[in-house]
C-alpha cells in the first residue's frame, strides 16, 4: 500500500486553505479553536519553508515593508493623538491584525499558492455570510434593513456591512472561475461553481447593503463590458445573473424586496429634493465634522483612530467616519493616506494595463477596483480580511507583471 507523501508544498497549500476557511469564514466565538488550529498550521508552514529557503519573493517583502511602514506611522501618531487611550486600544487591535497578516503573506511565494489562497478566501467569505445568517432570526426581514449586532444567544456579531461586502467579492470571484471553467473544469465543478455563485448572490441581497449590491453589479458589468468575452459567454453570464436575481425575488418576502427597491430609489429622488434616509443624513453630518477635524492637522492627522473620540466630543456620539479615506486622512493625515493606498493603487493600475494578458490579473484588478470603491462607504483599514485581500492583489498583480516583462526581454 502506497502512502501519500506529504511534502512541504502540499502541507503549505493545505495550511493556507484551512487558514482561509477558518480565519475568514469561521471567525465566530464557537469556532475559535479551529481558528487557532489555522494559526498553528500557518506557523508550522513558515518554519518548514524557512528551512527550505522558500521565503524570498520580492513582491511579498515589498508589501510587508509597506505594511510595517504604515504600522510604524500609526504608532508614531499616538504621540500627538487627540485621545491617547483610544489610540492605544485600537493600535493594539491593528497589531493583532498585522501580525496574522504577516504570517500569512510570507507564504505567498508562488502563483499557485496565491490562487489557492484566493479560492479559499472566497469560499470562506461565502461561509462567513451564511454563518452570520444562521446566528440571527432570518424571519425578521421586513420593511427595514437587516441590522443585528448580537446573535440570538447574545454573542457579538461582526459588522454586517463588511460581511456582505466580502460575500460580494466572493460572488465576483466565482463568476471569474465560471468563465474560466469553459475549458478547464468538468461539468461537476461547473455545477458547483454555479451553485455557490447563486448562494452568494442571494446572501448579498438578504443583507440588503446598497454598497454590496452595487459592487456586485459593478463586477458583473466589468466582465461583460471590459473583458474580451465572446457574445455567447456574455449572454450566458447575463442569463445566469438574471436567474439568480429572480430566485432572490421569489425567496425574499415581498415587503423586504419593496424596501430594498425603495432604498435605491432614495439615492435618485434625494437629488430631486426628496428627504434622505436617516442613515444618509448621518453620513452627511459625519462628513461635515470630518472636514473640520481634517483641517486641524491635514498633513499628519489627529492621531490613530481619533475620528470617533473627536466626533463624540462634538456631538455626544461615538461613531467612525463610515468612509475609509475620510477616517485615515483625519487620523493619519495625507501622509498616512499615501502610505496605505499607494501600493494598492499602483498594483491595480498595473493590473488594468495587463488584465487581458493574464486571467489572474483580470480578477485581481476588479477586486482592487471594488476594494477602493468599498472604502467610500465603510472603514476597513482595521479589518483582517481587507489586509488579506490587499496583500493578494498587490503580490499577485506584481508577480504577473514581472512575469510578462521577463517574457518580453530578449534572451
C-alpha positions, 0 to 999 in steps of 0.5 A: 500500500502506497502512502501519500507523501506529504511534502512541504508544498502540499502541507503549505497549500493545505495550511493556507486553505484551512487558514482561509476557511477558518480565519475568514469564514469561521471567525465566530466565538464557537469556532475559535479553536479551529481558528487557532488550529489555522494559526498553528498550521500557518506557523508550522508552514513558515518554519518548514519553508524557512528551512527550505529557503522558500521565503524570498519573493520580492513582491511579498517583502515589498508589501510587508515593508509597506505594511510595517511602514504604515504600522510604524506611522500609526504608532508614531501618531499616538504621540500627538493623538487627540485621545491617547487611550483610544489610540492605544486600544485600537493600535493594539487591535491593528497589531493583532491584525498585522501580525496574522497578516504577516504570517500569512503573506510570507507564504505567498511565494508562488502563483499557485499558492496565491490562487489557492489562497484566493479560492479559499478566501472566497469560499470562506467569505461565502461561509462567513455570510451564511454563518452570520445568517444562521446566528440571527432570526432570518424571519425578521426581514421586513420593511427595514434593513437587516441590522443585528449586532448580537446573535440570538444567544447574545454573542457579538456579531461582526459588522454586517456591512463588511460581511456582505461586502466580502460575500460580494467579492466572493460572488465576483470571484466565482463568476471569474472561475465560471468563465474560466471553467469553459475549458478547464473544469468538468461539468461537476465543478461547473455545477458547483461553481454555479451553485455557490455563485447563486448562494452568494448572490442571494446572501448579498441581497438578504443583507440588503447593503446598497454598497454590496449590491452595487459592487456586485453589479459593478463586477458583473458589468466589468466582465461583460463590458471590459473583458474580451468575452465572446457574445455567447459567454456574455449572454450566458453570464447575463442569463445566469445573473438574471436567474439568480436575481429572480430566485432572490425575488421569489425567496425574499418576502415581498415587503423586504424586496419593496424596501430594498427597491425603495432604498435605491430609489432614495439615492435618485429622488434625494437629488430631486429634493426628496428627504434622505434616509436617516442613515444618509443624513448621518453620513452627511453630518459625519462628513461635515465634522470630518472636514473640520477635524481634517483641517486641524492637522491635514498633513499628519492627522489627529492621531490613530483612530481619533475620528470617533473620540473627536466626533463624540466630543462634538456631538455626544456620539461615538461613531467612525467616519463610515468612509475609509479615506475620510477616517485615515486622512483625519487620523493619519493625515495625507501622509498616512493616506499615501502610505496605505493606498499607494501600493494598492493603487499602483498594483491595480493600475498595473493590473488594468494595463495587463488584465487581458494578458493574464486571467489572474490579473483580470480578477485581481484588478476588479477586486482592487477596483471594488476594494477602493470603491468599498472604502467610500462607504465603510472603514476597513483599514482595521479589518483582517480580511481587507489586509488579506485581500490587499496583500493578494492583489498587490503580490499577485498583480506584481508577480504577473507583471514581472512575469510578462516583462521577463517574457518580453526581454530578449534572451 
